[in-house]
Amino acid sequence: MTHSPHGTQPLPVVVAGAGPAGLTAALALRHHGLPVTVLEADAEDRVRPGSRALFVHRDSLALLGTISPGLDRTLAAHGVVWHTRRTVYRDREVFARTYPEAPAGTAPPFTSLRQVETEKHLLRACERAGVRFVWDAPVTGAESGPDGVRLFTADGTVYDAQYVIAADGARSTLRHALGITMSGTRSKAFHVVVDVAEDPADPMPLERVFTYEHPALGGRSVMRVPFAGGFQLDLQCKDGDVPEEWATEEAARRWVAQVVPAGYADRLLWVSRYHFLQVVADTFTDPQHRVLLVGEAAHLFPPFGARGMNSGIADAVAAAEAVATALSGGERAAAVGAFASARRAAAQFNSRAAGTALAHLRPRHRLTRVRQAVSARMAPLVPAWGEWLERAPYGPRSAPAAATAGRY
């Protein structure tokens, strides 16, 4: 076993994972003037497939622009903003609204780009900020004690750190090593996400469209969301659906041709299948207050409302602030404990909100379906009912007071 080449002195802080949350944590730590080492399991030339998270919301842009001046403008410039939202119930439009563009010089409400692009810009910002990366370094175990954390990696290297920010994803090795459990619900139901490249000769309108019970898809709901260079289709499958019939590339070509012009079926970039998870870590830190969980290491939500990556960004900034406070002489348990309490409250809110959206999209009670159908019929006469149909698939948007850094 080889020890980290840093002598006997532990590193001030190590970040495990170089996804959006880990890269944000590293940037935020550098913003506080702290040296940062990021351990990433994959190689430096890794290929990150699929769009995954698309939205970077205004609150997240503001946080990123604070810890890395100009990064917010870079992300906004490389993404797209659509100003029209449409909602269709079967074959009837029930809501349509076009919003004015943000005034010149002000931040957009969001920017939409593939997660691989967001990560690319985060990584470049980290490199400019002097973050040290160790690639091909999967963390295989961890021990936390009163004086710090010891991390073990696959090649036998040991890293000692005063603090660790665990951003190592849904299957977090650190969370498991520390015995931190997650509570919530795990459904066998799934949805299919397909990334499609734009056809410059026949571009799709730059608008978000949600269709309830699409008549060409056997009553399954589907959403089309633009991103820079293409769009994403999110298909809500039914209980009992077989993944091979909906979630393979061949299957996706068939149903994509029923939703958008048929030529787009030959422009698929990626097909993914996701299960609906609503789970939150029972604590966001270890008993020693030395390890701080962020992003998918701490919580997993259904995608409604773009809560996943945006909440991870807020987690990461808050974690870096707590570590900076502790390292500068603040009381460790108070600083890290406040982080853990506030961000867990935010995660619980997001989990409940996503659950509310899921109950609307996959109603278990006939009354919910009746209400949706009646609202669709009445929308031309009572616009508020159409607006309800537009908003309900994304869940509540107001945050609890305890949730720092906005609703995410």
N, C-alpha and C positions, 0 to 999 in steps of 0.2 A: 504494500500500500504506500502510495506516494503522497506526501503532504503538499499542500498548496505552496508555491514558491514565493511566499510573502513573509518568511521568517516565522517567529512565534507570535507576532502581533496579529490578532484577528482583523479581518477586513471590517470597516464600519458597517457596510450593508451590501448584501448580495440580493439580486433579483433573479428568481427562477422563472424562466419562460420569456420568450421574445415575441409574443403575440401583441395585440393592441394594448392590453392592460400592462404587460411587462415593460413594453417600450415607453408607455406613458409614465410608469413609475420611475424608470431610469431617467427620463427627461426631467421629471419633477424633482428628483433627488439632486441632479446636477444644478437645477435652478436654485436649490438651497445651498449650493457650494460643496456638496458631498461627493467623494469619489465613489464610483459605482462599477460593480462587476455584474454582468448578466450571463447566466449559464443557460444555454439553449440546447435542447436535445437534438435538434436537427442540424444539418450541415449549413454552412453559410450560403451555399447556392441552392438551398431548398426550393422546391416548387410548391407554392401554396394554392391548391385548386379551389375553384368555386368562388362566388362572390361573397357568400356568407352574409355578414352584416353590411348593409348598404348605407344607412343614414348616419351622418355625423350631425347631431343636433346643435342648435345655437349655443346651448349651455356648454356642450362639449367643446365646440370651437373656441368659446371664450376661455375655458380652462387651458386648452392647448396653446392658445395665443399668449396666455400669461406665462406659462412655463417655458415656452419657446417662441419668442416674438417672431411673428410673420408666418408661423405654421398654420394658423387659422386661415390666413389669406391664401396660402398655397393650396390647402385642401379645398377651399371654396372655388379657387380658380380651376382646379382639375376635376371638380364634380359638376353636377347639374342640379338646377332647382326647377321643379315644375310648378306652375301656378294654377293649374286646373285639376280639380278632383271630381271624379264621377263615380256614382254608385248606381248599379243596375240590379233590379230584382227580376230574375229570369230573363225576359226579353224587354223589360220596361225600365227606362231611366227614371230613377226616383230622386236623384240629387245631382246637381252640377253647379260648381262654383269656381270662378276664376278670381284669384287674389292678385292684388297689385304687386309689382316688383318692389323689392326693398329699395329705399332711396339710395342714391349713389353715396358711397362712403360708409354705409352701415352694413352690419353683418346680416347675411341671409338667414332665414329661419332654419335652414339645414343645407347640407350639401349631400349629394348622392353619388357614390362611387364604390367600386368593388373593394372589399376589405383588403385584397392583395395590394391595391393601390394606396389605400390609407396606410398600411403597414410599410410600404416602400418609403413614403414621405416621413413617417415616424422614425424609421431606421436611419435615414439620411440626417435627420435632425439630431438623433442620438450620436451619430458619428461626428458631426460638427461640434457637439457639446462635449466630446471627450469621453463618452461612455466606453468602457472596456467590455468586449464580447468574448466569450469562450464558447465556440461552436462544437457540435458533436459531443456535448457534455450532459447527457441525461442524468438527472438526480435520481439515485436509486434508494436513498435513505436519508434520515435526518435524526439528530438528537438535540433536544433543546434543554438548556440548563439555566441556572441563575445568571451565569456570566456570558452566555451567548449560545450560538447554534453551530453545530457541526454538520456539514453536508457531505454526503458520499456520492461520487459520480461513477459512471460505468467503467471508466478506465483506471479506477483505483485512487484517483486524486481525492484528497480531503480538503474541504474549504471551511475554515473557521470564520465566523462573522458575528458581529455584535447583534445585528438584526437581519432578518430575511423577509423579503416580500415575495410571497408565493403567488405567482401568476402562471402556474404550470397547468392550467386548463381543467377540463371537466373530469379527467381521471387523475387529478392531482396526486402525485406521489407524496408530496409534503403533507397534504391533508391526511392521507392514509397513514403515513409514518407517525404522525402526531396523535392519531386516534380520534380525529375530529369527524363526527358523523354529520350526515345531512338528513333533513326531515322534509317531508312533503309528499307529493303524489307523482307517480310515474305511470303514464298511460301507454298501452300498446298501440293506440291510434297513431297515425302518422300523416305527415303532409310531404309533398314533393316540391322541391325548389329547382327551377330550371333557369339557367343563365343563357340569354340569347344575344348574339351579336347583331347590332343594327345593320340594316341594309341601306347604304347611302342612296341607292336608286329608288327606294320605296320606304322612307323612314316612317316609323310609327309616331303618332302625335305625342308630344312631350306632356303627358298627363298620367296621373295615377287613376286606375280604374279597378273598382271592386265589383264583382258580379256574384250575387247570391244565386245559388242553385242554377248554375249555367245549364240551359236546356240541351246543349250539345254534349255535355259531360255527365249525363245521367243525374242531374240535380246537384252535382258537386260545386262548391264555391271556388272561385279562382280570383286572384288579384294580379294585376300587371303593374309593375313599378319600374320607371325608367332609372337607369344609371348612366354614367358617362360611357358612351360607346355601345349601349345596348339597353336591354331591359330584363327584368326578372319576372317569371311567372311562379306564383305560389298556389299550388293546388291542395285544397283541403279534402283529403280522402275520407271515405265512410268507414264505419266499423265493419269489419269483415272483408275489406278490400285486401287483395293479394298484392304485395309489393311488385312482383314480377309483371303485373298487368298495368302498373302505373309508374314505377320508379326506375325502370331501366331506360337506357338511351333509346332503344327501339320503341318501347311503349310511349316514351315522352314525345317522340316524333309524331306518333299517331294523334295524341290528344292536343299537342301544341297547334297542329294544323287546323283544329276545330275552334281555336281561340283567337288566333291571329292569322294574317295571310299565309297560305300554305307554304310559300317559299321559305318562311322563317324556320320551318321544321328541319331544314338543312343547315341552319346556322347556330346549332346548339353549342354552347361553350362548356357546359357542365350540368350534370343532373345529380341532385342530392336528395336523400330521404332522411327526415328527422322525426323523432318521436316527441310527443308532448310531455315535457318534464317541468314540474314546479317544485324545485327543491332548493333549500337554503341551508347553509352550514349552521350547526347549532351554536357555534361560536366562530368569530372571525379572527381569533388569536389563540395562542397556546397559553397554558397556565402561567408561564414565565413572562408573558407579554414580549416575546422576542420574535415571533413569526406572525406576519400579518397576511391574511388571505384576501385576494382581490380577484375580480372578474369571475370566470367560470370555475375557478378553484373554490369560490365561495357561494356561487348561486347559478342555477340554470333555469331559464324561463322559456316558455313558448315565444315565438318571434314577434307577437303582436305589439305594436307601439314602439318597436325598435329599442327595447329596453336593455338588451344584453350588452353589446359593446359600449353603449353610452353609460350604463351604470358601472361597467368595468373601468372606464376612463375616470369617472368620479371617485370610485374606490381607490384607484391608483394614486391620484393627486392627494386624497385625504391620508392615505397610508404614508406617503412620502413626507407629508407635513408632520405626522405623528412621530416618525422616526427622526426627523430633523429636530423636533422639539426635545425628544429624549436625549439625543446625542449632544445637544447644546446645554444640557444640564437640567432639563425639565424632569419631572417625576415620571418614570417609565410607565408604571401601571396606569397613571392618570391619563397620559397622552395616548397610549396605545388602547387603553380601555375605552376612551371617548371615541376614538376611531371605530373600534369594533362595535360599539353600541349604535352609533349613528348610521354606519353603513349597513348593519344588519337590519335596522329599522327601515332603511330605504329598500333593501332587498325584499323584506317581507311585504312592503307596500307593492312593489313591482310584481311579486309573485301573486298576490291577491288580485291585482289589476289584470294580469295576464289570465288568471283563472276566470275572471268575469268575462273577458273577451272570449275565452274558449267556450264558456257556457252559452254564449250568444251564437258562436259559429257552429258549435256541435250541440244543439239543444237536446236535452234529455226529456223535456216536458213538451207535450203537444201545445200547451198554452203559449210557449215562446214562439213556436212556428206560426201559430195563428196570429199572434201580435205582429210578427214580421210581415205576414201576408196582408193583414189589414192596413198596416202602416204604408206598405207599397201602394195599395189601392188609393189610400187617402192622401198620399204625398202631394199630388197636384193641387189639392184643396187646402191641405194643412202642411205647409213647408217644413214645419218643425218635426213632423214625423219622418220625412225624408232625411232630414239632418240627423235624426236619431239613428236611422239605418246606416248613415255614413260614418258616424262616430263610434257606434257600439263595437265594431270589430277590433278596436284598438285598446279598449279598456279605459278606465278612469285616468285622468291626466294630472290631477292635483296631488301634491306630495304631502306627507306628514311633516309637521314642524321639525321633527327630529332628523329628517333626512337632509343631510347637508348637500351642497352642490346641486340644488334643483331636484326635480322629481326622479332623476336617475340615480 
